[in-house]
């Protein structure tokens, strides 16, 4: 079970890397696939990095573009991450990465609330400042 809790942290790291590279770096899905493939050839080699690389290349068979762009940004939980954090706390073992990933999963599950909050903020005049900084990003840096 602890293994599954640790994977929560791994998946959170992968999702944050994706978000920064895609939404700030402006990388295409093909470029993301290449980066994750390269990472999987080195010390980051893992099943999760491998399947992440693969998913960027899956075309949407019912529409245009890649399937990854159609995936709902909402997740559920089976409880293993929560259990891992609880056990770590009981043993006085710090597990901040797993705890933070669990918090992000809780927030992810609140899709309707996140959309309502975004609407309220837009109506209040708040502008989304996420933009592409791709001109300042070295996409092939080693």
CORRA-V534880 format. One record per helix or strand of 3 or more residues. SS is the DSSP state (hx for helix, st for strand). FROM is the first residue (numbers start at 1). LEN is the number of residues. If there is no record, write none. Layout:
# CORRA-V534880
SS:FROM:LEN, SS:FROM:LEN
This chain:
# CORRA-V534880
hx:2:23, hx:29:12, hx:47:9, hx:67:4, hx:80:11, hx:96:13, hx:111:13, hx:134:3
